């Protein structure tokens, strides 16, 4: 029987799809509003759709349901995904025939972000937190770039001219004047100032 005045039937809702609102995928027609992942209900387009027989999924849900399983698959190289897809109705563990792992009864450790916020190093000069983007190591301690200066003359220091003593940083000139050997020829006393 001919389909007068209408279009194909939607693969999701089975209602008529008119040409202006039609999206085709895998030989089937869909309304734009019905072109959603069958698991997570995320809106799809031609770059995010993955079809399996008559079903359409986003690439993430498709990978969870039909992709390879195990360490390093579906989540990027070197990652172990413990996501079973239960919240999406995928029930991957039941499909694979393996029992669902028991959840730990104790709360998990704090997030990496929270740990970093607690374990941030403190600058010995100003006592404030030193973050990775501004950290310079000197004397075995982290310093702000702006605090990485000689304690006596205030000269900005670099790895080639820094010395440390008792947890404080000095330029080589100030260190030699204040802590180096004293006497004739060592920069402390000159022959004119020679003690008698």
Protein Blocks (a to p, Z undefined) as FASTA:
>chain_A
ZZehiacddfklopacdfklgcceehiacdfklmccfklopacdfklgccehjbccdfkl
mmmmmmccdehihnaghiacfbeolmnonommlmnopacddddfbdcdddfklmmmmmpc
cdfklopacdfklgcceehiacdfklmccfklopacdfklgcceehiacdfklmmmmmmc
cdehilmacfklpcZZ
